[in-house]
Amino acid sequence: MPLISIILPTYNVEKYIARALESCINQTLKDIEIIVVDDKGQDKSIDIAKEFANKDSRIKIIDNITNKGTYEARNIGVRNANSELIMFLDPDDELELNACDIALESMKSNIDMVCFSAFSIINNQSSYFIKRDNKLLGNIEYMQEKSIWSICARVIKKDLFLKVIEIIGKHNRLVMAEDALISYVLANICNRILLNSNIVYKYYEDIESITKSYDSEKYKAVEYSYFKVIELIDNISKMNDFNKNYSEYCKNKLLAEYYSYSRRIYKKKNILKYLKLKLISIKQQKLVKLSYERLKCH
């Protein structure tokens, strides 16, 4: 049985997937499996992945019949994983070559989840995307940390992630904010969470990609996703008796992110709409601050 499963949900990333797979197959920890979930893109991503798989038996390709989206593609990868430990890699990013070794060592003391530091790469310039201090936290203490939604740069027990899938249940496709939903549930069900300062992940970011690829249908899908995740958090909180203060903080933070996203979209398209959203964003950020203060006090 492999010690760690790395899951790559793959859709139209032919420019980058070789880099991601190289960062997996060259890990210093060799006893791993690499699960590529083919989410039915239109480019040659999977052809490239198959070339790698022909040379490395640790690579397993799962063929989705239809496009499922990142959230469900990840879940399919988890269900098919053979390791007790799960890591995620978006195939336009890469792992540091010692990421799995560090992850395995960090999980030895009966830890449920480890959250690492990560770099953001923009125009070949690197800076911290996530910066962690070394500390062991219970779930309430973890909730009182400022939320970072990304589920990459983590290692998680497989059985706990399967519980996350069960708690969230089935819903319509999400195109954004799914990491926030997963992170919210993980924060409530993990009892021992380790923050680790080691940088294990490189996140490549195209800062202009959101506005360049804008269209009305995509905007509607993003809007639906944010408000659906807020609704799901509210329902899940009530059904599972999760921390109410944390739920309110997460919902307010998601609304703030949605308004920030909308502002970027409208900045060059509708100046009046942009200014209106800017005022709403300022008010929403105040609500985020207030809900965080309530969370810290309890």
Protein Blocks (a to p, Z undefined) as FASTA:
>chain_A
ZZbdcddddehilkmmmmmmmmmmmpfblbbcdddddehiablklmmmmmmmmmomkbcc
dddfbdebjklmmmmmmmmpcbfbdcdddfkbccdfklmmmmmmmmmnopabdcdddddd
eehiacdfbdcddddddfklmmmpccdfblghiacdfklmmmmmmmnopadddfehklmm
mmmmmmmmpmbdcddfbdfbdcdddfklmmmmgcfklmmmmmmmmmmmmmmmmmmmmmno
pafklmmmmmmmmmmmmmmmmmmmmmmmommlmmmmmmmmmmmmmmmmmmmmmmmmZZ
